Amino acid sequence: MPRQFIQKFLTKNKFIAYALAVCFLIVTILLGISIGTVSVPVLSIIHIIGSNLFPFLSIGEMDAMHETIVISIRLPRVILAGLVGAALAIAGAAFQGLLRNPLADPYTLGVSSGASVGAVMTLFFHISIPFIGSFTLPLLSVFCAFITIMIVLAFARKIDRSMRVETIILTGIIFSSFLGAVISLMIALTGEELRQIIGWLLGSVSMRGWDYIKIFLPFFVLGAAILAFNGKELNAMSFGEERAQHLGVNVAKRKMIVLLAGSILTGAAVAVSGTIGFVGLVIPHLTRLIWGPDHTHLLPLSILTGSGFLILADLVARTIISPVELPIGVITALIGAPVFAVILMKRRSERSG
C-alpha cells in the first residue's frame, strides 16, 4: 500500500518527481567530486566550477591543488559516468517498452556484447576511418551493436514465428555469450598487447578525461533525442503491436528507429567505458515502479536516475578498497544480478498465479 500510494502521488505530481530526480543527481555529482584520496569541500567545488564557468564572477582565491583535482580529474570522470549511466538507462527503458518486458536491456539483448566486439576489433586491427579519427571507435561500436540486435531478432523469428519476448531475450543471452567468447579469443591471440582491454571490458570511467566526453556527447544527444521524441509511440507499443497499429503508429518504422537509437547509445557508451551491465535493467524497472509507465516521463526520469546511479557506483568502485579501484561493471553486476533474479521470479509467480 505505501508503495502504491507513493507511485500514485508521484504519477500525478510530475514536478515533484523531476525535482527529486534532479536533487538526487546533484547530490551524487557533489559526492563524486568531493570524496576521494583528497577530500574537497562542497563549497570549494561550487566555487571552482562557478569560477571556471563564469570567470567574471570569481570571488576570492582558489586552492590550486583542489582546482586541478576537480577540473582535470574528478569532474570529467563524474560527467562521463553520468552520461554513460543516462545512456544505458534510457536505452533500457526504451527496449523494455518496445518488447513489453522488464527483463530487456542492452546487456541481456546482446547489444552491449556486439558493441564490445566492434570496439575490440577497432583496437585489434588498429582501424581508423579517414576524416573521422577518434570517432572511429564509437562509430564501429554503434554499427556492431545495431547489427547484433538485428541478428538477434532475425534468429528469434526463425525459432519462434510469434516472436515471444522470452525467445528474444534468450537469443540475446546466447549471442552475448558467443560474442564474449569471440572477444576472449581475440585477447588470447594477441598476447600482451590487448591484456589491458580485459579491465576495460569490465567497465571503467577512470582516466578518461574531457576528450572522451567530447567523443561520446554527440552520440548521447542524438540517441536520447530520438527516443524522447518517440515516447508516445512507445506508450502505444507497450500495449501490443496490433493495438499500436489501430492507434495509427507505423510499428515497423518506429521499432527500427527505437532499436537504432538504443544501439547508438549503447555502442557509444561501450566505446568510452567498456561493458557495464544491468544499468539498463535495474534503473528503468525501479523508475517505472516509482514514477509510473508513461514513457514521455519515464525516459527523461531514467536519464536522471541512471546518471546518478552510475556516478554512485563509480564512487563505490574507487573508494571501497582504496587505493585499489574495482571495475565499475563489478559493482553494477553485484547490484543488478539479484534484481534480475527478483524480477524473473516475480514474473514467474504472476504467471503461475
C-alpha positions, 0 to 999 in steps of 0.5 A, a space after each residue: 500500500 505505501 508503495 502504491 500510494 507513493 507511485 500514485 502521488 508521484 504519477 500525478 505530481 510530475 514536478 515533484 518527481 523531476 525535482 527529486 530526480 534532479 536533487 538526487 543527481 546533484 547530490 551524487 555529482 557533489 559526492 563524486 567530486 568531493 570524496 576521494 584520496 583528497 577530500 574537497 569541500 562542497 563549497 570549494 567545488 561550487 566555487 571552482 566550477 562557478 569560477 571556471 564557468 563564469 570567470 567574471 564572477 570569481 570571488 576570492 582565491 582558489 586552492 590550486 591543488 583542489 582546482 586541478 583535482 576537480 577540473 582535470 580529474 574528478 569532474 570529467 570522470 563524474 560527467 562521463 559516468 553520468 552520461 554513460 549511466 543516462 545512456 544505458 538507462 534510457 536505452 533500457 527503458 526504451 527496449 523494455 517498452 518496445 518488447 513489453 518486458 522488464 527483463 530487456 536491456 542492452 546487456 541481456 539483448 546482446 547489444 552491449 556484447 556486439 558493441 564490445 566486439 566492434 570496439 575490440 576489433 577497432 583496437 585489434 586491427 588498429 582501424 581508423 576511418 579517414 576524416 573521422 579519427 577518434 570517432 572511429 571507435 564509437 562509430 564501429 561500436 554503434 554499427 556492431 551493436 545495431 547489427 547484433 540486435 538485428 541478428 538477434 531478432 532475425 534468429 528469434 523469428 526463425 525459432 519462434 514465428 510469434 516472436 515471444 519476448 522470452 525467445 528474444 531475450 534468450 537469443 540475446 543471452 546466447 549471442 552475448 555469450 558467443 560474442 564474449 567468447 569471440 572477444 576472449 579469443 581475440 585477447 588470447 591471440 594477441 598476447 600482451 598487447 590487448 591484456 589491458 582491454 580485459 579491465 576495460 571490458 569490465 567497465 571503467 570511467 577512470 582516466 578518461 578525461 574531457 576528450 572522451 566526453 567530447 567523443 561520446 556527447 554527440 552520440 548521447 544527444 542524438 540517441 536520447 533525442 530520438 527516443 524522447 521524441 518517440 515516447 508516445 509511440 512507445 506508450 502505444 507499443 507497450 500495449 501490443 503491436 496490433 493495438 499500436 497499429 489501430 492507434 495509427 503508429 507505423 510499428 515497423 518504422 518506429 521499432 527500427 528507429 527505437 532499436 537504432 537509437 538504443 544501439 547508438 547509445 549503447 555502442 557509444 557508451 561501450 566505446 568510452 567505458 567498456 561493458 557495464 551491465 544491468 544499468 539498463 535493467 535495474 534503473 528503468 524497472 525501479 523508475 517505472 515502479 516509482 514514477 509510473 509507465 508513461 514513457 514521455 516521463 519515464 525516459 527523461 526520469 531514467 536519464 536522471 536516475 541512471 546518471 546518478 546511479 552510475 556516478 554512485 557506483 563509480 564512487 563505490 568502485 574507487 573508494 571501497 578498497 582504496 587505493 585499489 579501484 574495482 571495475 565499475 561493471 563489478 559493482 553494477 553486476 553485484 547490484 543488478 544480478 539479484 534484481 534480475 533474479 527478483 524480477 524473473 521470479 516475480 514474473 514467474 509467480 504472476 504467471 503461475 498465479 
